[in-house]
Amino acid sequence: MATRLFEGKAHASIYQRYRFAPPQQLRDAVFAYLASKKVSSFRLAVDVGCGSGQSTLWLAERFEKVVGTDISDAQIEEAKQAAHPPNVSYLVCPAENLPFEDGSVDFIFSFAAVHWFDIPRFMKEVERVLTPSGCVVLSTNCLDMQVCYKDCTEKLTEIFQEFRKQTFKYANDKVRCIEDEYKMVFDAMLFQDKQRVMDIYGTVPFTVSTVLGYFQSFSMYQTYLKDDPEAAKALVQNTEKRILEVMGVSSLETPLEIRMRHVAVLGCKKS
Ligand SMILES: C[S@@+](CC[C@H](N)C(=O)[O-])C[C@H]1O[C@@H](n2cnc3c(N)ncnc32)[C@H](O)[C@@H]1O
């Protein structure tokens, strides 16, 4: 079954401000894969579950036309309002019912989203809409992130893990699919020609302020916020205080980084 989260306006606006594009290492892995599969048609790419569009734009460098799709009106509204090149457009639609002709899409991408879909139904749509030699890459960042700043990485990572632990009871069961590192996604993919890569690393630049925004964009934090707003806000305040103390700085604009590992399930319709 598909799971409906992320749809409120406030959550979509947090997404627009704090989510990030897939790191260069993942983009390189995608294009290397397409080259290895001798993909020669770059007419249409679709980013399914595109949220506010951060995972969509990079595809516009190579594809003639890119469509970002999402089930949430609020997320698509944010995506449409953000700057995007003329070959990128956005559509509200469920991943399980994509408004594309049979055999018309060269490449399907999805980042940090597939685990929310009805996976078996989505996989049938992938098979239906891809061209005969089309490819698909379904990726997410894993849960073992490191928050890095000078020699404080261990302590900052611990603070992040404690934040996650305190909000984890609000995590939807779908998050298990990430804990499982997309094995379920790999198993559900209908193509014979498929692989799962689990060691794509990337570093995303943040500041103390944007890292706190990123933590608040997690669906489990948003659920906590609805259930117990005072406790959820206190958690953010306390986390901010601890981060600044550990880093020995006072400015929320101080830069830091998150090092992330990504898993990707890659498949090609032509076997
Ligand atoms: C964690 S966000 C990731 C968004 C974006 N890909 C990114 O990297 O920032 C997951 C997105 O999947 C969307 N979503 C969830 N279930 C969906 C479904 N069944 N069909 C289409 N989109 C869905 C949500 O609305 C949300 O925008």
The ligand as a Gaussian input file, in Angstrom:
#p B3LYP/6-31G(d) Opt

LIG

0 1
 C       11.250000      11.808000       1.275000
 S       10.398000      12.685000      -0.006000
 C       11.638000      12.758000      -1.268000
 C       11.414000      13.867000      -2.229000
 C       12.521000      14.099000      -3.272000
 N       12.708000      12.963000      -4.160000
 C       13.839000      14.489000      -2.605000
 O       14.830000      13.791000      -2.808000
 O       13.879000      15.515000      -1.912000
 C        9.257000      11.497000      -0.599000
 C        8.264000      12.067000      -1.609000
 O        7.494000      10.989000      -2.130000
 C        6.160000      11.457000      -2.331000
 N        5.271000      10.294000      -2.368000
 C        4.927000       9.485000      -1.352000
 N        4.094000       8.534000      -1.781000
 C        3.902000       8.738000      -3.111000
 C        3.163000       8.056000      -4.120000
 N        2.445000       6.964000      -3.848000
 N        3.226000       8.542000      -5.374000
 C        3.964000       9.635000      -5.681000
 N        4.685000      10.323000      -4.765000
 C        4.654000       9.869000      -3.495000
 C        5.905000      12.379000      -1.154000
 O        4.838000      13.271000      -1.373000
 C        7.264000      13.067000      -1.019000
 O        7.311000      14.260000      -1.738000

